[in-house]
Amino acid sequence: MARIPFNLSLGLIVLPLKVEGVSSNNFRDLLVALDTGASTTVIPTKIALDLGYDLSNPKGNEEIITGSGIELMKRITVHKLTAIGETVENIDVLCHDLPADSIIDGVLGLNFLSHFDVNLSFSTGTLELLPH
C-alpha cells in the first residue's frame, strides 16, 4: 500500500511519475496530473525519445479528443511506470507534448490506475493505491 498527500490549490492532483527507458539505468521523473477521464497515460514526446523509445514505429497512432481539439498521438509500450509508490511494467503510453506553460508534463490515466484499488480522500488530502 502506498499513500501520498495532495493539495488541490493547483486545481489538479499533481504527482511524480518515474518513466523507465529502454535501458533500466535510464529514467526520467515527471510531474503528471491524476486524470480518471484519460484512458491512457500520456508522457511528452521528447521524454520518450530521450529514453530511447522508437517513435518512428509506434504500436499505433490514435486520435484523442483534448480540450484544444483532436490530437494525433503515438502509442508505445514503456518498460516501467512508477507512481504513488507502485510500479506497472510493460504499459502503453501515448506521446504528446502539453503547452510549454503547463505546470504538468503529462497525465496518469486509467491504464495505470486500473491495476490497483484507488482511495482518494478529500477530507484527509491523501491518495492511496492498494494492489488487487
C-alpha positions, 0 to 999 in steps of 0.5 A: 500500500502506498499513500501520498498527500495532495493539495488541490490549490493547483486545481489538479492532483499533481504527482511524480511519475518515474518513466523507465527507458529502454535501458533500466539505468535510464529514467526520467521523473515527471510531474503528471496530473491524476486524470480518471477521464484519460484512458491512457497515460500520456508522457511528452514526446521528447521524454520518450525519445530521450529514453530511447523509445522508437517513435518512428514505429509506434504500436499505433497512432490514435486520435484523442479528443483534448480540450484544444481539439483532436490530437494525433498521438503515438502509442508505445509500450514503456518498460516501467511506470512508477507512481504513488509508490507502485510500479506497472511494467510493460504499459502503453503510453501515448506521446504528446507534448502539453503547452510549454506553460503547463505546470504538468508534463503529462497525465496518469490515466486509467491504464495505470490506475486500473491495476490497483484499488484507488482511495482518494480522500478529500477530507484527509488530502491523501491518495492511496493505491492498494494492489488487487 
